[in-house]
C-alpha cells in the first residue's frame, strides 16, 4: 500500500501528458489560425511527418506536388507552415515589400549551426554583404573573368577526347569542371579535379554533409537522441569538417597574400584592403558559399539537360543542329559571352530548369512579429512559408504538358520551331534563381556558363545513353541540393570540319 502514492503520481503525469497532446491536437486541427488552410491532418498536428519527408525520404518534392494537386495552390504542410505555389507565393512571400512593411526573413532553424553568409544572413546584414559581393558578377567582371571559364573548358574537352568511345559519368565530370572553375575564381586556384580525374576532399565533404545535415535536422525533433548522436559522431567526420574550414581559410590567406589585384577573379572585385568592405572571416565564409552555389547548381542543371536530351532524340537533334551550324570554326569561336545566338540551347536550359530545378523546394521564410496574410489566410507571427518549385513548375494550371520536355515553349514567337500550343504557359513562375531582394547574384553568369558549356560539348561530342543511366532524374533524391547517382553515357568525339 505504501507504493500507491507513487503509482498515482505516475498515472497523473501520464494522464497529464496525454491530455496535453490531445488538447494540442484539437487546437491545431480546429482552432489554430492555419486550420482553415487545406492539407492532410497528419501534417497539421505534428512537425515530425513533414520533417521526415524533407530530411530523410529524399522525395519531398514528389510528395509536395501530390499534395498541391489534391488540395490546391496553398497547402498546410506543418502545424505552423504553408506551402504556396509560385503563381501566388513568389511575389507575396519573396518579393520586395513596401517601405513600411516588414520583410519576411529566412527561417534561422533551416540553417542550424551555419556561419552567416550571403545566403543565411539576416536582412540588414544580407544587404551589406550583397552590396559588396555583387560587384564580382557585373557585366564588366564577367567579361574580365571569362578566360578562367575558357581555360577549364579546354581541359574538360581534352580529357573527354582522351576518353573517346568510352562510357563516362558526365554528372561527375560536370562537377569537376564547375568546382575547378569556381574554386579558381574564389580561392585563386582550382581543386585539380579535371586534371586528376577525381574529386577533391574539400568537395567530397560538401556532398557527404548534405545527408548528414538533413539527418541532424530530423533529429531536432528528438533532442535527447540528437545529443546522443552528437556524442557518437565519429572522430573522422569531425576531423574532416575541421580540415574543410581550415583549407578555406588557408586558400583565402594565400590568395590575399598575392594582392587583391593580382588577377581578375571574385577576390579582386570583392576585397577592399582599407577595411571598408568584408572582413577576412566574411570573405572566407562567402567564398566557400559562392563556390558551392555556383558549382553544384550549374553541374546539376547540365546533368539534367543531358538526361532529358537523351530521352528526347528529336530535341537532341535540334540542339546539335543549331550548335554545329552556328559554330563551324575552332573551339575558340565558342566563348562565354558569345552564345546569345543559340536560342534553342537557351530554351533547352530553361526547360531543364523548369523540370529539374537545382533547389526544388527552397528555404522557408518566416512571418514577422506583425503577422500577415496570403490568399485570405491569416498568418500569425513565425508562420513558415515556402514556394515549392517542383510543384509549381509541373502544375497543369501553369504549363501545358507540364511533365514533358518541350524547349520550344521558351522560343521567341518568330522562331521556326516555336510551338503556339504553349503560348499561354505561365513562364513567370519559373524563378529558379529565387525572387526579390535575395535572388541569386550569379544568375547572369550562370546562364552564360551553361550556354557556353552546352554549346562547346555538343560541338565536340555526341552522347549515347546506357542502360545504367536510364531514369536518372527520377532516381535523384532531394536533400535541399540533389543527391545524384552516376549518369553513365557513351562519348563519341565529332570530327570537326
C-alpha positions in Angstrom: 0.0 0.0 0.0 3.0 2.3 0.6 3.6 2.4 -3.2 0.1 3.7 -4.1 1.1 7.4 -4.0 3.9 6.7 -6.4 1.5 4.8 -8.7 -1.0 7.7 -8.6 1.8 10.2 -9.3 3.0 8.3 -12.4 -0.6 7.9 -13.6 -1.3 11.5 -13.1 1.8 12.5 -15.1 0.9 10.1 -17.9 -2.7 11.4 -17.9 -1.5 15.0 -18.0 0.9 14.3 -20.9 -1.9 12.6 -22.8 -4.3 15.4 -22.1 -1.7 18.0 -23.2 -1.2 16.2 -26.6 -4.9 15.7 -27.1 -5.6 19.4 -26.4 -2.7 20.4 -28.7 -4.0 18.2 -31.5 -7.5 19.6 -31.2 -6.2 23.1 -31.2 -4.0 22.6 -34.3 -6.8 20.8 -36.2 -9.7 23.1 -35.4 -8.7 26.3 -33.5 -5.2 27.3 -34.9 -5.2 30.3 -37.3 -3.9 28.0 -40.1 -6.6 25.4 -39.5 -8.7 26.9 -42.4 -5.9 26.1 -44.9 -6.3 22.7 -46.7 -3.9 19.9 -46.1 -3.6 16.4 -44.6 -4.4 16.1 -40.9 -1.2 14.3 -40.0 1.0 17.2 -41.3 -1.1 19.7 -39.3 -0.8 18.0 -35.9 3.0 17.4 -35.8 6.2 18.6 -37.4 7.6 15.0 -37.4 6.0 13.7 -40.6 7.0 16.7 -42.6 10.5 16.7 -41.2 10.8 13.1 -42.2 9.8 13.8 -45.8 12.2 16.7 -46.1 15.2 15.3 -44.2 15.1 11.5 -44.6 12.9 10.4 -47.5 14.6 12.3 -50.3 11.2 12.5 -52.0 9.6 15.6 -50.5 9.4 17.2 -53.9 7.2 14.4 -55.2 5.0 14.2 -52.1 4.6 18.0 -52.1 3.5 18.0 -55.7 0.8 15.3 -54.9 -0.4 17.5 -52.0 -0.8 20.5 -54.2 -2.6 18.6 -56.9 -5.1 17.3 -54.3 -5.5 20.5 -52.2 -4.7 23.4 -54.5 -2.1 26.2 -54.6 -1.9 26.7 -50.8 -1.4 23.6 -48.6 -0.7 23.3 -44.9 2.3 21.1 -44.6 3.1 21.6 -40.9 1.5 22.9 -37.7 2.9 26.4 -38.5 3.8 26.0 -42.1 2.2 26.6 -45.5 3.5 25.5 -49.0 2.4 28.1 -51.5 2.8 27.5 -55.3 4.8 30.2 -57.2 1.9 31.8 -59.1 0.9 33.2 -55.7 3.9 32.8 -53.5 6.8 34.3 -55.3 5.7 37.9 -55.1 3.7 37.6 -51.8 6.5 35.8 -49.9 9.8 36.6 -51.5 9.1 39.9 -53.3 10.0 43.4 -52.4 7.9 44.8 -49.6 6.6 48.4 -49.3 8.6 50.8 -47.3 6.6 50.3 -44.1 6.2 46.6 -44.5 8.4 44.1 -42.7 10.4 41.7 -44.9 9.8 38.1 -44.0 13.2 36.7 -43.1 14.7 33.3 -43.8 13.9 30.8 -41.1 17.1 30.6 -39.0 16.5 26.9 -37.9 16.7 25.8 -41.6 20.5 26.6 -41.4 21.4 25.4 -37.9 25.0 26.0 -36.8 25.9 27.5 -40.1 28.1 30.7 -40.1 26.2 33.7 -41.5 26.9 34.4 -45.2 25.1 36.0 -48.1 22.6 33.0 -48.1 21.9 32.8 -44.4 22.4 36.3 -43.1 19.6 38.3 -41.6 18.1 41.0 -43.8 20.2 44.0 -42.8 23.4 42.0 -42.9 22.4 40.4 -46.2 22.0 43.9 -47.8 25.6 44.8 -46.8 27.1 41.5 -48.0 25.2 41.6 -51.3 26.4 45.2 -52.0 30.0 44.1 -51.7 29.7 40.7 -53.5 27.5 41.7 -56.4 30.5 43.6 -58.0 32.0 40.3 -58.9 29.0 39.5 -61.1 28.7 42.7 -63.1 28.9 42.6 -66.9 32.4 44.1 -66.7 33.5 41.5 -64.2 32.1 38.6 -66.3 33.9 40.0 -69.3 37.2 40.1 -67.4 36.9 36.7 -65.8 35.7 34.7 -68.9 39.2 33.4 -69.7 39.1 31.3 -66.5 36.0 29.6 -67.8 37.6 29.0 -71.2 40.8 27.5 -69.6 38.9 24.9 -67.7 36.5 24.2 -70.5 39.5 23.3 -72.7 40.8 20.9 -70.1 37.3 19.3 -69.9 37.2 18.8 -73.7 40.7 17.5 -73.8 40.0 14.9 -71.0 36.8 13.8 -72.8 38.6 13.4 -76.1 41.1 11.1 -74.3 38.1 9.0 -73.3 36.5 8.9 -76.8 34.3 5.8 -77.4 34.1 5.1 -73.7 31.4 5.4 -71.1 31.9 8.2 -68.6 29.9 9.6 -65.7 29.0 13.0 -67.0 27.4 14.1 -63.7 30.8 13.6 -62.0 32.7 15.4 -64.8 30.4 18.4 -64.7 31.1 18.7 -61.0 34.8 18.5 -61.7 34.5 21.4 -64.2 32.3 23.7 -62.2 34.2 23.2 -58.9 37.6 23.7 -60.5 36.4 26.8 -62.2 34.7 28.4 -59.2 37.5 27.3 -56.9 39.9 29.3 -59.1 37.5 32.3 -59.2 37.0 32.3 -55.4 40.2 30.8 -54.0 42.7 31.7 -56.7 43.4 28.1 -57.6 41.5 25.1 -58.8 40.9 21.8 -56.9 42.7 19.8 -59.6 39.7 17.5 -60.3 39.7 17.8 -64.1 43.4 17.1 -64.3 43.4 14.3 -61.8 40.0 12.8 -62.7 38.8 12.6 -59.1 37.0 14.9 -56.7 38.9 16.9 -54.1 38.3 16.1 -50.3 37.1 19.6 -49.8 34.4 19.0 -52.4 33.6 15.5 -51.2 32.8 16.7 -47.7 30.2 19.0 -49.1 28.3 16.1 -50.7 28.8 13.9 -47.7 27.4 16.6 -45.4 24.2 17.0 -47.3 22.6 13.9 -45.9 24.3 14.3 -42.5 22.9 17.8 -42.1 19.4 16.7 -43.1 19.6 13.8 -40.6 20.6 16.3 -38.0 17.6 18.4 -39.0 15.3 15.4 -38.4 16.9 14.7 -35.0 15.9 18.2 -34.0 12.5 16.7 -33.4 14.1 14.4 -30.7 16.5 16.5 -28.6 17.7 13.6 -26.4 18.5 11.4 -29.3 20.2 14.2 -31.1 22.5 14.9 -28.2 23.4 11.2 -28.1 24.1 11.2 -31.9 26.4 14.2 -31.5 28.4 12.4 -28.8 28.6 9.3 -31.0 29.7 11.2 -34.2 32.9 9.5 -35.5 36.1 11.5 -34.9 36.9 11.1 -38.6 33.8 13.2 -39.6 34.7 15.9 -37.1 38.3 15.9 -38.3 37.3 16.3 -42.0 34.9 19.1 -41.1 37.7 21.0 -39.3 40.1 20.4 -42.3 37.4 21.7 -44.6 37.2 25.1 -42.9 40.9 25.3 -42.3 41.6 24.7 -46.0 39.1 27.5 -46.9 41.0 29.9 -44.6 44.3 28.8 -45.9 43.4 29.3 -49.6 41.9 32.8 -48.9 45.0 33.9 -47.0 47.2 32.6 -49.8 45.1 34.5 -52.4 45.2 37.7 -50.4 48.9 37.5 -49.9 49.3 37.9 -53.7 47.4 41.1 -53.6 43.7 41.6 -54.4 44.5 42.9 -57.9 46.9 40.1 -58.8 44.4 38.8 -61.3 40.7 39.3 -62.2 38.6 37.0 -60.1 36.0 37.2 -57.3 38.5 38.4 -54.8 39.7 41.3 -57.0 36.2 42.7 -57.1 35.1 41.9 -53.5 38.1 42.6 -51.3 38.9 46.1 -50.0 42.2 46.3 -48.3 41.3 49.5 -46.5 38.9 47.6 -44.2 35.7 49.2 -45.5 34.3 46.1 -47.1 34.1 42.5 -45.9 36.2 41.2 -43.1 38.6 38.4 -43.9 36.4 36.0 -42.0 33.4 37.1 -44.0 35.4 36.7 -47.2 36.3 33.1 -46.2 32.7 32.2 -45.5 31.3 33.8 -48.6 34.0 32.4 -50.9 33.0 28.9 -49.9 29.4 29.7 -50.4 29.9 31.1 -53.8 31.9 28.0 -54.9 29.1 25.6 -53.7 26.2 27.7 -55.1 27.9 28.4 -58.4 29.2 24.9 -58.9 26.6 22.4 -57.7 23.6 24.2 -59.2 25.2 24.5 -62.6 26.5 21.0 -62.7 23.1 19.6 -61.7 21.4 21.5 -64.5 23.9 20.4 -67.1 23.5 16.8 -66.0 19.7 17.0 -66.1 20.0 18.6 -69.6 21.9 15.6 -70.9 19.4 13.2 -69.4 16.4 14.9 -70.9 18.0 15.3 -74.3 18.9 11.6 -74.4 15.3 10.8 -73.6 14.1 13.1 -76.4 16.0 12.3 -79.7 14.1 15.0 -81.7 15.2 17.7 -79.2 18.7 16.3 -79.2 18.9 16.6 -83.0 17.6 20.2 -83.0 20.2 21.3 -80.4 23.1 19.7 -82.2 22.0 21.1 -85.5 21.8 24.6 -84.0 25.2 24.4 -82.3 27.1 22.8 -85.2 25.6 25.2 -87.8 26.3 28.2 -85.7 29.9 27.4 -84.5 31.7 26.0 -87.5 35.3 27.0 -86.8 37.6 26.0 -83.9 36.6 25.9 -80.3 37.9 29.4 -79.7 34.8 30.6 -81.6 32.6 29.4 -78.7 33.1 31.9 -75.8 31.3 32.6 -72.6 29.7 35.9 -73.8 29.1 34.9 -77.4 26.3 32.4 -77.0 23.3 34.7 -77.3 22.8 33.4 -80.9 21.8 29.9 -79.9 18.2 30.3 -78.8 17.4 26.6 -78.8 20.3 25.9 -76.5 18.9 28.6 -74.2 15.4 27.1 -74.5 16.7 23.6 -73.5 18.4 25.1 -70.4 15.2 26.9 -69.4 13.2 23.8 -69.8 15.7 21.8 -67.8 15.5 24.4 -65.0 11.7 24.1 -65.1 11.6 20.3 -64.9 14.7 19.8 -62.8 15.3 22.9 -60.6 18.6 22.7 -58.7 16.7 23.5 -55.5 13.2 22.0 -55.9 11.9 23.2 -52.5 13.6 26.3 -51.2 14.4 27.6 -47.7 11.3 28.7 -45.8 10.6 32.3 -44.9 9.3 33.3 -41.5 6.4 35.8 -41.0 7.4 38.7 -38.8 6.1 39.9 -35.5 3.2 41.8 -37.0 1.8 38.8 -38.8 0.4 38.8 -42.3 -2.0 37.2 -44.8 -1.9 35.3 -48.0 -4.9 34.3 -50.2 -7.2 35.4 -47.3 -5.5 33.1 -44.8 -4.3 35.0 -41.7 -0.6 34.2 -40.9 0.3 34.5 -37.2 3.9 35.6 -36.3 6.6 33.0 -37.0 4.4 31.1 -39.6 6.7 29.4 -42.1 6.1 29.8 -45.8 7.8 28.1 -48.8 7.4 28.1 -52.6 7.9 24.5 -54.0 9.5 24.9 -57.4 8.9 21.3 -58.4 5.1 21.5 -57.7 4.9 25.0 -59.3 6.7 24.1 -62.5 4.7 20.9 -63.0 1.3 22.3 -62.3 -1.1 22.0 -65.2 -2.6 25.4 -64.4 0.8 26.9 -65.2 2.1 24.8 -68.1 0.6 22.8 -71.0 2.1 19.2 -70.9 3.8 20.0 -67.6 5.8 16.8 -67.4 7.1 16.8 -71.0 10.4 18.2 -72.0 9.4 20.9 -74.6 12.1 23.5 -75.1 10.0 25.0 -77.9 7.8 26.6 -75.3 10.7 29.0 -74.5 11.5 30.1 -78.1 10.6 33.5 -79.5 7.3 33.5 -81.4 9.1 34.2 -84.7 11.4 31.2 -84.3 10.6 28.5 -86.9 10.5 25.8 -84.1 8.2 27.8 -81.8 5.0 25.9 -80.9 1.9 28.0 -80.3 0.3 25.3 -78.2 2.4 26.7 -75.3 1.6 30.4 -75.8 -0.4 30.5 -72.6 2.2 28.9 -70.3 2.8 30.9 -67.2 6.6 31.1 -67.6 6.9 33.8 -65.0 6.5 31.2 -62.2 9.9 29.7 -63.1 12.2 31.6 -60.7 15.0 29.0 -60.3 17.4 31.7 -59.0 14.8 32.8 -56.4 12.9 36.1 -56.5 13.1 39.5 -54.9 15.9 41.2 -52.9 17.5 37.8 -52.1 17.6 36.5 -55.7 20.8 34.8 -56.7 23.6 37.4 -57.5 25.1 34.9 -60.0 22.1 34.4 -62.3 23.5 36.2 -65.3 26.9 34.4 -65.0 25.1 31.0 -64.6 23.2 31.4 -67.9 26.4 32.5 -69.7 28.2 29.5 -68.4 25.5 26.9 -69.1 25.0 28.1 -72.7 28.8 28.2 -73.2 29.5 24.6 -71.9 26.4 23.2 -73.6 27.4 24.7 -77.0 31.0 23.6 -76.6 30.4 19.9 -75.6 27.7 19.4 -78.3 30.0 20.9 -80.9 32.7 18.4 -80.0 30.8 15.3 -78.9 27.8 13.0 -79.4 26.3 11.2 -76.5 24.7 7.8 -76.3 22.5 6.6 -73.5 23.4 3.5 -71.5 21.0 1.1 -69.7 22.6 2.0 -66.3 21.8 5.7 -66.9 18.1 5.2 -67.6 15.7 7.2 -65.4 18.4 9.3 -64.0 16.4 12.4 -63.0 13.8 10.1 -61.4 16.4 8.4 -59.3 17.9 11.6 -57.9 17.0 12.3 -54.3 16.3 15.7 -52.8 18.1 16.9 -49.7 17.9 20.7 -50.3 20.5 20.0 -53.1 20.1 16.9 -55.1 21.8 13.6 -54.2 22.8 12.5 -57.7 23.6 8.9 -58.8 26.1 8.4 -61.6 25.0 9.3 -65.1 26.9 7.0 -67.4 26.8 7.9 -71.1 29.0 6.9 -74.1 31.1 9.6 -75.6 31.7 9.9 -79.3 34.0 12.7 -80.5 32.8 14.6 -83.5 35.1 15.2 -86.4 35.1 19.0 -86.7 35.0 20.3 -90.3 
